[in-house]
Amino acid sequence: MRGKHYEITFRQFSQLLPDHGLVLDIGANLGVMSAYLAQKNSSWKIVAIEPIPFHVKVIHRFLRYKRLINIDIVEKAISHKDGWVEMKVPMEEGMLQHGLASVAIQNDRAGELYQVSAITLDQLMDQYPKEVLVGIKIDVENHEWEVLQGGIQTIQKYQPIIMAELWNDFKKQQCLHLLISLGYRVMYINLQGQLVSYQDEDVIDYIFLPTQA
């Protein structure tokens, strides 16, 4: 289950988006965030990107129930190259933790394994040549660096607003340095609920704003 800070950051991200355009939900999981965006603004085109088959079935059912038509579902993983990746839904105390599904790590904890098809963010955008990308939400359990690596051309071209959850390890620093080099300001929501510049505080939920915005 996501914490309150994540929810606040996501809502702020959604409020910053332009009124029209394409929004990517990379790591859509069960589709709750995609549905929220689709309901918030019918002028957005939402793409829910989720590779786990069970999750995709849930998203389809959820969208039919909500009667949402401005969402595409892409049953792929997004990574730094195309091909196949192994993903795991971890198990804790005998229960699958669907919200923690991630690219499998050798010698990792028990769970269900899936071989899923992967493409890059740049390849994904080739499928939407007439759309203007305005926002990306990335929540892929410490695979964010690989996602960004496969989408540098897209990010440079569109300069979308980006929300990402970054674990506190070396990959976080790689992501921060890359996005800063691509012309982004690193922001986060402080304890007072304000969007402020990041100054090495102990946070994991970030919003990246293009410096020209």
C-alpha positions, -999 to +999 in steps of 0.1 A: +000+000+000+013+034-010+019+060+017+002+094+021+032+113+007+030+093-025-007+101-029-001+138-023+028+138-048+007+121-074-022+145-070+003+174-074+017+158-105-018+156-120-025+192-112+007+204-130-002+187-163-014+207-192-050+204-202-044+183-233-019+156-242-006+121-237+001+109-202+020+076-195+015+055-164+046+033-165+041+006-139+003+009-138-001-021-115-039-025-110-048+007-129-060+029-100-038+058-110-046+055-147-083+055-139-079+086-117-062+105-145-087+094-170-116+105-148-099+138-139-096+150-175-112+133-205-090+154-228-059+135-217-050+103-235-038+079-208-015+049-216-014+023-188+017+003-192+017-030-172+033-063-180+019-087-154-010-106-170-032-107-138-028-070-134-038-064-170-070-084-165-078-063-135-072-031-154-095-042-182-123-051-158-118-018-139-120+003-170-152-015-182-168-009-148-158+028-148-167+031-186-134+049-193-125+051-230-095+075-229-071+048-217-049+024-238-034-006-221+001-017-232+010-052-218+047-046-218+076-038-195+095-006-202+133-009-200+166+003-215+163-022-244+137-044-260+135-082-255+123-102-225+127-096-188+118-117-158+095-101-133+084-112-099+054-107-077+069-112-043+053-132-015+052-121+021+037-142+049+021-165+023+004-137+003+014-123-030+022-086-029+009-073-062+018-037-055+055-047-052+059-064-086+093-057-101+120-069-124+133-100-107+167-099-089+188-131-084+185-146-049+156-123-042+126-133-020+100-159-030+071-151-053+056-158-087+079-153-118+068-141-152+087-137-185+074-105-201+080-086-232+100-054-229+103-023-251+119+011-246+101+043-239+113+056-273+099+026-290+066+030-272+063+066-284+067+054-320+032+040-316+018+075-308+033+097-336+004+122-335+003+126-297+021+152-276+036+137-244+029+159-214+034+137-184+050+104-173+044+087-140+071+060-133+067+035-105+087+004-113+103-006-081+139+005-087+139+000-125+135+037-131+170+042-143+165+017-171+132+033-181+149+067-184+178+053-203+155+039-230+136+072-233+162+099-236+151+109-271+115+111-260+123+131-229+145+155-249+118+160-276+087+165-254+101+177-220+072+161-201+065+166-165+078+134-147+068+118-114+090+090-101+096+070-070+133+066-065+149+042-040+177+056-019+206+039-037+231+046-065+204+044-091+186+073-076+217+095-081+220+083-117+184+093-123+188+127-107+220+135-126+204+123-159+173+144-156+192+175-145+214+171-175+183+170-197+171+203-183+149+194-153+145+208-119+142+183-091+112+189-069+093+172-040+064+178-017+076+189+018+058+183+051+038+214+047+024+201+014+044+226-007+062+218-040+098+228-033+133+223-048+151+191-037+182+198-015+193+162-006+163+156+018+154+121+027+125+115+003+116+090-024+088+106-043+099+132-068+084+156-094+107+167-123+098+199-140+115+211-172+134+243-166+116+261-194+081+254-178 
